[in-house]
Structures are given as C-alpha cells and as structure tokens.
Amino acid sequence: MKEQYEDIIDYPYTGTKRKNKMSLLNRAAQFAPFSALSGYEDAIIEASRSTSDKKELEEQEIEKLNYVLQIISNEIQQCPLIQITYFVADKLKQGGEYKTVVKRIKRIDEIKQELILMDGAKIGISYISDIVIVE
C-alpha cells in the first residue's frame, strides 16, 4: 500500500508566495521572556539601594569650613582648585550620599549661600562637609 504524501516527500520546500518572510529579529521577539510583574525587578533594586543621612557638623568643623571659605573668598580671582565633599539628597528616598570632587571654583554667592564652580555646578554651603584648597 502506498503511504500518504509519498509522491511529494522528496520535493524541496519553496516557501509561501503569499506572505513575506518574517525577519529574524521579529521571530526572536516571539520567544522573548515574559514578565508578568513589569517593574517588579526595578522596585526590588530601588528598595535594596542604600542611602545615608546628612550628618550634622560639630562646632570645630564649622569653624574650619568658614576659615577655608574665607581663604577661598580672598583668592577667588585666581579660581583656586578645591577638593570638596558635599551631601547630595536622593530624589527617590530619604537620605542621600556624599560626593567628593576636585574642581575649580568660580565664585561664592553669599546671598544664595552656595559655591559656583567653573563647570556651572552649584553646591549649597550648608551641604558641604569638607573643603580643601588643592592649589
């Protein structure tokens, strides 16, 4: 007895002529993993990210900062290079982190109580924890 499709089994497959072939990128997208809880992994990462509280400076530290700021104010024409450690508040959580940068200072805005750096960045004096003149 003759098997079903025996007469066409050896013919090469030529594909369909009615539809265009799907690109490999679109074919791969069909098998991409599905996340039922979108955003859950981001929420886990955000919850595990740690922040620190802004520390209150002691009287001696405040006096030292005021002294260094006075020296910088007197030498502002030379645009001194400073190393500054300051607190940056976190936008999503309570607390923040301390950053240390080495940059040139452009001027001190005494009205707004902030340092203006050569790159345009502004740092509030109340957020500064340490400042050192490098050159």
Legacy VTK file of the C-alpha trace (Angstrom):
# vtk DataFile Version 3.0
C-alpha trace
ASCII
DATASET POLYDATA
POINTS 135 float
0.000 0.000 0.000
1.195 3.480 -0.881
1.973 5.816 2.077
0.280 9.198 2.306
2.439 12.007 0.759
4.950 9.539 -0.626
4.735 11.139 -4.030
5.755 14.643 -2.735
8.056 13.818 0.156
11.275 14.383 -1.815
10.336 17.759 -3.307
12.244 20.804 -1.880
10.251 23.303 0.186
9.974 26.616 -1.646
8.028 28.533 0.990
4.860 30.536 0.626
4.435 33.080 -2.093
1.528 34.931 -0.453
3.378 36.289 2.613
6.738 37.964 3.091
9.282 36.213 5.252
9.438 37.408 8.859
12.746 38.989 9.901
14.949 37.149 12.384
14.508 39.975 14.896
10.703 39.668 14.809
10.909 35.901 15.001
13.181 36.119 18.053
10.761 38.553 19.726
8.104 35.848 19.739
10.225 33.826 22.138
11.343 36.662 24.416
10.749 36.059 28.131
7.515 37.431 29.506
7.448 39.310 32.792
4.037 39.193 34.413
5.060 41.761 37.035
6.578 44.544 34.986
8.601 46.937 37.119
8.914 44.470 39.994
12.647 43.919 39.451
13.236 47.688 39.351
11.302 48.067 42.620
13.467 45.397 44.256
16.664 47.137 43.116
15.385 50.521 44.350
14.413 49.083 47.742
17.824 47.485 48.211
19.718 50.677 47.311
21.119 52.228 50.453
21.304 55.898 51.353
22.872 57.707 54.277
21.666 60.586 56.397
23.217 64.028 56.299
25.475 64.392 59.303
25.407 67.495 61.453
28.795 69.182 61.720
30.381 69.947 65.042
31.386 73.467 66.004
35.080 72.887 65.186
34.233 71.548 61.737
32.028 74.568 61.019
34.819 76.914 62.075
37.281 75.093 59.803
34.857 75.336 56.845
34.312 79.052 57.481
38.077 79.611 57.655
38.724 77.781 54.360
35.811 79.582 52.677
37.276 82.908 53.804
40.642 81.997 52.254
38.900 80.942 49.030
36.939 84.190 49.010
40.195 86.162 49.265
41.777 84.164 46.397
38.678 83.968 44.187
40.380 85.916 41.351
42.832 83.026 40.839
39.964 80.479 40.593
41.527 78.069 43.107
41.336 74.320 42.633
39.442 72.771 45.547
38.528 69.321 46.759
35.038 69.435 48.154
32.954 66.771 49.881
29.242 67.518 49.967
25.895 65.847 50.555
23.560 65.148 47.632
19.960 64.427 48.616
18.357 61.405 46.945
15.405 62.236 44.710
13.521 58.998 45.408
14.316 58.079 49.008
15.001 59.779 52.293
18.696 60.482 52.777
21.338 60.668 50.077
25.059 60.246 49.546
28.299 62.145 49.967
30.294 63.034 46.861
33.858 64.266 46.615
35.006 66.267 43.590
38.092 68.254 42.657
37.154 71.339 40.632
37.911 74.996 40.187
35.687 77.471 41.941
34.311 80.447 40.029
32.653 82.428 42.794
30.819 82.326 46.107
27.229 83.551 46.078
26.759 84.900 49.602
23.077 85.719 49.069
22.089 82.200 47.995
24.777 80.647 50.231
26.292 78.481 47.504
29.552 77.854 45.692
29.521 78.183 41.923
32.084 76.043 40.155
33.719 76.669 36.776
31.585 73.972 35.106
28.400 75.738 36.274
27.600 73.355 39.119
26.229 74.910 42.297
26.788 73.482 45.767
24.939 74.792 48.799
27.266 75.777 51.616
25.028 74.010 54.134
25.643 70.695 52.281
29.437 70.913 52.456
31.118 68.584 54.949
34.753 69.179 53.955
36.662 71.531 51.677
40.403 71.664 50.939
42.363 74.008 48.681
44.408 71.822 46.341
46.365 74.605 44.598
LINES 1 136
135 0 1 2 3 4 5 6 7 8 9 10 11 12 13 14 15 16 17 18 19 20 21 22 23 24 25 26 27 28 29 30 31 32 33 34 35 36 37 38 39 40 41 42 43 44 45 46 47 48 49 50 51 52 53 54 55 56 57 58 59 60 61 62 63 64 65 66 67 68 69 70 71 72 73 74 75 76 77 78 79 80 81 82 83 84 85 86 87 88 89 90 91 92 93 94 95 96 97 98 99 100 101 102 103 104 105 106 107 108 109 110 111 112 113 114 115 116 117 118 119 120 121 122 123 124 125 126 127 128 129 130 131 132 133 134
